[in-house]
Amino acid sequence: MPHITSASKGVFVIAVTPFTDTGAIDMASIDSVTDFYLETGAEGLTILGMMGEAPKLTQSEALAITKQTLTRTGDKPVIVGVSGPGLAALGELTKAVMGMGAAGVMVAPPMGLRTNEQITGYYSQVIQTIGTEVPVVLQDFPLATDVRLSIGALGQIIEAHPSIVMLKHEDWPGLSKISDLRKAEADGRRRISILCGNGGIFLPEEMFRGADGAMTGFGYPEMMVEVCRLCDAGDQDRAQDIFDAYLPLVRYEQQPGVGLGVRKYVLAKRGVIASAAQRNPGTPLPPAAVAEVERLLARQTKRLHELS
């Protein structure tokens, strides 16, 4: 299995974790959703992320999901989220998944870090724990972690740790951070890959600023693949047109506490997973929300037909 590098690009879909209606892991749906993501054109997958309900999994379940996914993906890269409050568990999980053939690991800073010194010190401890041979994705997601990573601190981390090869950019607002990183690289700092999250809600703008792709989830990952392809080809207008057709559903997914339910509902409706169930604590979509999503899907189909 190839490792991710600073040249990695494209769409790495944040995979949902399928459960049965009783809360058990649905291994058959792991196979089907993995096939679906790759068939839509994803370059790779990221599993055990925040939207993969990783905190609801036991360590043994996380390893079983990783093994199942890696078996299904063939030679496509799979990044595994290993974030957690303790470095011992993070190191143990990293060693296990890299031994299975993962392409790298993703690490978000734990809540409670406030100063640049604390944040840079934490990533030094992470690299010391897992070793410099493991490719790392730094997840910058302050809306979820409440850790504000300044451009200066991020630059220090990049310069100090060559094994950090990718940034998952989810700052909001944060477009200027992409521009600042690319400017620093133009001035001589080593390049890293930048893949963007936040459900893709700013994807065209992020690509125009110099991002390499997306690392997020959506019920229609083929949209992200097409938008990234068109941006790479320099067709900004067509990329924006395609994105705009899906934007109402992208926006609807951004509701805190609802987004995963929407995503799983859409994937189940498309026949990709057997059930839209989330593991508890999790709330299914109420009937009013289902009706709203159905309306958005109908309008999306109409808009795409007009564009074809």
ZITA-V30361 format. One record per residue. PHI is phi in radians with two decimals (none if undefined). PSI is psi in whole degrees, 0 to 359 (999 if undefined). D_FIRST is the distance of its C-alpha to the first C-alpha in Angstrom with 1 decimal. Layout:
# ZITA-V30361
phi=PHI psi=PSI d_first=D_FIRST
phi=PHI psi=PSI d_first=D_FIRST
This chain:
# ZITA-V30361
phi=none psi=123 d_first=0.0
phi=-1.20 psi=148 d_first=3.8
phi=-1.49 psi=154 d_first=6.6
phi=-1.25 psi=155 d_first=9.6
phi=-2.41 psi=180 d_first=12.6
phi=-1.19 psi=348 d_first=16.3
phi=-1.70 psi=0 d_first=16.0
phi=-1.09 psi=141 d_first=13.9
phi=-2.66 psi=175 d_first=16.3
phi=1.75 psi=202 d_first=17.2
phi=-1.87 psi=120 d_first=17.4
phi=-1.90 psi=101 d_first=15.2
phi=-1.25 psi=132 d_first=17.3
phi=-1.28 psi=111 d_first=18.4
phi=-1.38 psi=139 d_first=18.3
phi=-1.27 psi=157 d_first=21.5
phi=-1.78 psi=112 d_first=21.6
phi=-1.34 psi=136 d_first=23.8
phi=-2.15 psi=156 d_first=26.7
phi=-1.38 psi=174 d_first=29.6
phi=-1.12 psi=342 d_first=33.1
phi=-1.67 psi=1 d_first=33.6
phi=1.66 psi=3 d_first=30.7
phi=-1.41 psi=153 d_first=28.3
phi=-1.18 psi=132 d_first=24.6
phi=-1.72 psi=93 d_first=24.4
phi=-1.13 psi=324 d_first=21.4
phi=-1.10 psi=322 d_first=22.4
phi=-1.30 psi=335 d_first=22.4
phi=-1.07 psi=317 d_first=19.0
phi=-1.10 psi=313 d_first=17.9
phi=-1.20 psi=321 d_first=20.4
phi=-1.26 psi=326 d_first=19.7
phi=-1.11 psi=314 d_first=16.0
phi=-1.02 psi=316 d_first=17.0
phi=-1.07 psi=313 d_first=19.7
phi=-1.03 psi=316 d_first=17.7
phi=-1.26 psi=324 d_first=15.4
phi=-1.16 psi=333 d_first=18.6
phi=-1.40 psi=356 d_first=20.4
phi=1.89 psi=9 d_first=18.1
phi=-1.10 psi=140 d_first=15.9
phi=-1.31 psi=330 d_first=13.2
phi=-2.92 psi=185 d_first=11.3
phi=-2.24 psi=156 d_first=12.7
phi=-2.17 psi=122 d_first=14.1
phi=-1.98 psi=163 d_first=15.4
phi=1.07 psi=36 d_first=18.2
phi=-1.51 psi=182 d_first=20.0
phi=-1.05 psi=319 d_first=23.7
phi=-1.44 psi=1 d_first=24.1
phi=-1.67 psi=11 d_first=21.8
phi=1.02 psi=34 d_first=24.7
phi=-0.98 psi=320 d_first=22.7
phi=-1.11 psi=345 d_first=26.0
phi=-1.58 psi=1 d_first=27.2
phi=-1.77 psi=148 d_first=24.6
phi=-1.38 psi=166 d_first=24.9
phi=-1.07 psi=319 d_first=22.3
phi=-1.18 psi=324 d_first=21.8
phi=-1.16 psi=318 d_first=21.5
phi=-1.04 psi=319 d_first=18.9
phi=-1.21 psi=322 d_first=16.8
phi=-1.14 psi=319 d_first=17.6
phi=-1.14 psi=318 d_first=16.7
phi=-1.06 psi=313 d_first=13.3
phi=-1.07 psi=316 d_first=12.7
phi=-1.11 psi=317 d_first=14.3
phi=-1.16 psi=315 d_first=12.4
phi=-1.12 psi=325 d_first=8.9
phi=-1.11 psi=328 d_first=10.7
phi=-1.50 psi=333 d_first=12.0
phi=-1.47 psi=347 d_first=9.6
phi=1.14 psi=237 d_first=7.8
phi=-1.68 psi=10 d_first=5.5
phi=-1.40 psi=140 d_first=7.2
phi=-1.25 psi=140 d_first=6.5
phi=-2.19 psi=121 d_first=8.5
phi=-1.67 psi=139 d_first=10.9
phi=-2.03 psi=128 d_first=13.2
phi=-1.31 psi=127 d_first=16.8
phi=-2.16 psi=13 d_first=18.3
phi=-1.04 psi=145 d_first=21.7
phi=-3.10 psi=163 d_first=24.7
phi=-1.25 psi=338 d_first=28.1
phi=-1.94 psi=134 d_first=27.4
phi=-1.28 psi=333 d_first=25.2
phi=-1.12 psi=313 d_first=25.1
phi=-1.16 psi=321 d_first=23.5
phi=-1.05 psi=316 d_first=21.1
phi=-1.16 psi=321 d_first=20.1
phi=-1.15 psi=315 d_first=19.9
phi=-1.15 psi=318 d_first=17.7
phi=-1.03 psi=313 d_first=15.3
phi=-1.04 psi=319 d_first=15.1
phi=-1.19 psi=312 d_first=14.5
phi=-1.27 psi=326 d_first=11.7
phi=-1.18 psi=326 d_first=9.8
phi=-1.15 psi=333 d_first=10.5
phi=-1.39 psi=342 d_first=9.2
phi=2.05 psi=16 d_first=5.6
phi=-1.07 psi=152 d_first=6.9
phi=-1.51 psi=349 d_first=6.5
phi=2.87 psi=177 d_first=10.1
phi=-2.23 psi=154 d_first=13.5
phi=-1.97 psi=133 d_first=16.6
phi=-2.29 psi=122 d_first=20.0
phi=-1.75 psi=149 d_first=23.4
phi=-1.22 psi=142 d_first=26.6
phi=-1.27 psi=153 d_first=28.7
phi=-1.06 psi=146 d_first=32.1
phi=1.94 psi=343 d_first=34.9
phi=-1.36 psi=130 d_first=33.8
phi=-2.13 psi=322 d_first=36.5
phi=-1.75 psi=160 d_first=36.8
phi=-1.03 psi=323 d_first=34.7
phi=-1.11 psi=320 d_first=35.0
phi=-1.15 psi=319 d_first=33.7
phi=-1.22 psi=313 d_first=30.6
phi=-1.15 psi=324 d_first=29.7
phi=-1.14 psi=323 d_first=30.5
phi=-1.09 psi=314 d_first=28.2
phi=-1.22 psi=332 d_first=25.1
phi=-1.11 psi=319 d_first=26.1
phi=-1.18 psi=323 d_first=26.2
phi=-1.07 psi=311 d_first=22.8
phi=-1.13 psi=322 d_first=21.2
phi=-1.11 psi=324 d_first=23.5
phi=-1.28 psi=315 d_first=22.4
phi=-1.68 psi=344 d_first=18.6
phi=1.68 psi=154 d_first=18.5
phi=-1.38 psi=352 d_first=17.9
phi=-1.51 psi=352 d_first=14.5
phi=-1.60 psi=120 d_first=13.0
phi=-1.19 psi=136 d_first=12.7
phi=-2.13 psi=138 d_first=15.4
phi=-1.79 psi=123 d_first=16.8
phi=-1.56 psi=118 d_first=20.5
phi=-1.62 psi=115 d_first=22.1
phi=-1.84 psi=92 d_first=25.6
phi=-2.35 psi=70 d_first=27.4
phi=-1.09 psi=334 d_first=31.0
phi=-1.15 psi=335 d_first=32.4
phi=-1.73 psi=322 d_first=30.5
phi=-1.62 psi=341 d_first=30.3
phi=1.09 psi=25 d_first=33.7
phi=-1.92 psi=119 d_first=32.2
phi=-1.67 psi=112 d_first=33.3
phi=-1.74 psi=109 d_first=31.2
phi=-1.26 psi=160 d_first=33.3
phi=-1.12 psi=328 d_first=32.2
phi=-1.17 psi=315 d_first=33.5
phi=-1.15 psi=320 d_first=31.6
phi=-1.09 psi=319 d_first=28.4
phi=-1.09 psi=319 d_first=29.1
phi=-1.08 psi=318 d_first=29.7
phi=-1.14 psi=316 d_first=26.4
phi=-1.07 psi=316 d_first=24.5
phi=-1.20 psi=327 d_first=26.6
phi=-1.45 psi=337 d_first=26.3
phi=-2.34 psi=91 d_first=22.6
phi=-1.06 psi=339 d_first=20.2
phi=-1.31 psi=348 d_first=17.1
phi=-1.46 psi=101 d_first=18.3
phi=-1.84 psi=351 d_first=16.7
phi=-2.55 psi=144 d_first=17.5
phi=-1.94 psi=127 d_first=20.6
phi=-1.61 psi=105 d_first=20.9
phi=-1.54 psi=113 d_first=24.5
phi=-2.38 psi=23 d_first=26.8
phi=-1.22 psi=151 d_first=30.0
phi=-2.67 psi=109 d_first=33.0
phi=-1.33 psi=146 d_first=34.8
phi=-2.66 psi=15 d_first=32.3
phi=-1.06 psi=326 d_first=32.2
phi=-1.15 psi=335 d_first=34.0
phi=-1.15 psi=321 d_first=31.2
phi=-1.10 psi=314 d_first=28.8
phi=-1.07 psi=319 d_first=31.7
phi=-1.15 psi=320 d_first=32.3
phi=-1.13 psi=316 d_first=28.7
phi=-1.19 psi=327 d_first=28.6
phi=-1.14 psi=317 d_first=32.1
phi=-1.08 psi=323 d_first=31.1
phi=-1.19 psi=321 d_first=28.3
phi=-1.11 psi=333 d_first=30.9
phi=-1.53 psi=0 d_first=33.1
phi=2.19 psi=351 d_first=30.6
phi=-1.32 psi=151 d_first=28.2
phi=-1.07 psi=150 d_first=24.5
phi=-1.46 psi=143 d_first=22.7
phi=-2.19 psi=157 d_first=20.3
phi=-1.31 psi=142 d_first=18.7
phi=-2.16 psi=114 d_first=21.0
phi=-2.01 psi=144 d_first=20.1
phi=-1.98 psi=151 d_first=23.1
phi=-2.03 psi=229 d_first=24.0
phi=0.99 psi=36 d_first=27.4
phi=1.13 psi=12 d_first=26.8
phi=1.37 psi=11 d_first=26.9
phi=-1.15 psi=338 d_first=30.6
phi=-2.02 psi=21 d_first=30.7
phi=-0.98 psi=312 d_first=27.9
phi=-1.04 psi=315 d_first=30.0
phi=-1.11 psi=320 d_first=31.7
phi=-1.14 psi=319 d_first=28.5
phi=-1.13 psi=320 d_first=27.1
phi=-1.14 psi=333 d_first=30.4
phi=-1.40 psi=347 d_first=30.3
phi=2.12 psi=11 d_first=27.1
phi=-1.18 psi=157 d_first=24.2
phi=-1.68 psi=354 d_first=20.9
phi=2.75 psi=201 d_first=20.5
phi=-2.19 psi=144 d_first=20.7
phi=-2.32 psi=85 d_first=19.0
phi=-2.79 psi=180 d_first=21.4
phi=-2.04 psi=161 d_first=22.5
phi=-2.99 psi=151 d_first=25.2
phi=-1.16 psi=344 d_first=26.6
phi=-2.23 psi=73 d_first=26.2
phi=-1.08 psi=340 d_first=22.8
phi=-1.08 psi=334 d_first=23.7
phi=-1.12 psi=313 d_first=26.3
phi=-1.11 psi=320 d_first=23.9
phi=-1.07 psi=315 d_first=21.9
phi=-1.20 psi=319 d_first=25.2
phi=-1.09 psi=316 d_first=26.7
phi=-1.12 psi=320 d_first=23.9
phi=-1.09 psi=314 d_first=24.0
phi=-1.17 psi=322 d_first=27.8
phi=-1.11 psi=317 d_first=27.9
phi=-1.07 psi=327 d_first=25.6
phi=-1.43 psi=356 d_first=28.1
phi=1.47 psi=9 d_first=31.0
phi=-1.64 psi=75 d_first=32.5
phi=-1.17 psi=322 d_first=33.3
phi=-1.13 psi=313 d_first=36.1
phi=-1.13 psi=320 d_first=34.2
phi=-1.03 psi=317 d_first=31.3
phi=-1.17 psi=322 d_first=34.0
phi=-1.09 psi=314 d_first=35.7
phi=-1.09 psi=313 d_first=32.6
phi=-1.04 psi=316 d_first=31.8
phi=-1.09 psi=330 d_first=35.5
phi=-1.15 psi=329 d_first=35.5
phi=-1.68 psi=350 d_first=33.0
phi=-0.98 psi=318 d_first=34.4
phi=-1.00 psi=321 d_first=36.8
phi=-1.28 psi=321 d_first=34.1
phi=-0.99 psi=314 d_first=31.8
phi=-1.09 psi=318 d_first=34.9
phi=-1.10 psi=325 d_first=35.8
phi=-1.17 psi=343 d_first=32.4
phi=-1.37 psi=357 d_first=33.1
phi=-1.16 psi=122 d_first=35.8
phi=-1.01 psi=133 d_first=35.0
phi=1.45 psi=352 d_first=34.7
phi=-2.04 psi=332 d_first=34.6
phi=-0.95 psi=315 d_first=31.5
phi=-1.16 psi=323 d_first=29.1
phi=-1.08 psi=319 d_first=31.8
phi=-1.11 psi=312 d_first=32.2
phi=-1.06 psi=314 d_first=28.5
phi=-1.19 psi=325 d_first=28.3
phi=-1.07 psi=314 d_first=31.6
phi=-1.13 psi=317 d_first=30.4
phi=-1.12 psi=321 d_first=27.2
phi=-1.18 psi=319 d_first=29.4
phi=-1.08 psi=325 d_first=32.0
phi=-1.40 psi=358 d_first=29.5
phi=1.39 psi=16 d_first=28.5
phi=-1.45 psi=322 d_first=24.9
phi=-2.18 psi=154 d_first=25.6
phi=-1.33 psi=331 d_first=28.5
phi=-2.46 psi=146 d_first=30.1
phi=-1.52 psi=10 d_first=30.4
phi=-1.10 psi=141 d_first=31.1
phi=-1.83 psi=150 d_first=30.0
phi=-1.30 psi=141 d_first=30.1
phi=-1.13 psi=142 d_first=33.3
phi=-1.36 psi=125 d_first=34.4
phi=-2.80 psi=147 d_first=33.8
phi=-2.08 psi=124 d_first=36.3
phi=-1.19 psi=159 d_first=36.2
phi=-1.14 psi=131 d_first=37.5
phi=-1.24 psi=162 d_first=41.3
phi=-0.95 psi=322 d_first=43.1
phi=-1.12 psi=321 d_first=44.2
phi=-1.20 psi=321 d_first=40.6
phi=-1.04 psi=317 d_first=39.5
phi=-1.10 psi=321 d_first=42.4
phi=-1.16 psi=317 d_first=41.4
phi=-1.11 psi=318 d_first=37.8
phi=-1.07 psi=321 d_first=39.1
phi=-1.13 psi=318 d_first=41.5
phi=-1.12 psi=321 d_first=38.7
phi=-1.13 psi=320 d_first=36.6
phi=-1.12 psi=317 d_first=39.7
phi=-1.20 psi=325 d_first=40.5
phi=-1.10 psi=316 d_first=36.9
phi=-1.04 psi=317 d_first=37.1
phi=-1.11 psi=316 d_first=40.4
phi=-1.12 psi=318 d_first=39.2
phi=-1.16 psi=324 d_first=36.3
phi=-1.09 psi=321 d_first=38.7
phi=-1.15 psi=330 d_first=41.0
phi=-1.43 psi=339 d_first=38.2
phi=-1.33 psi=999 d_first=37.2
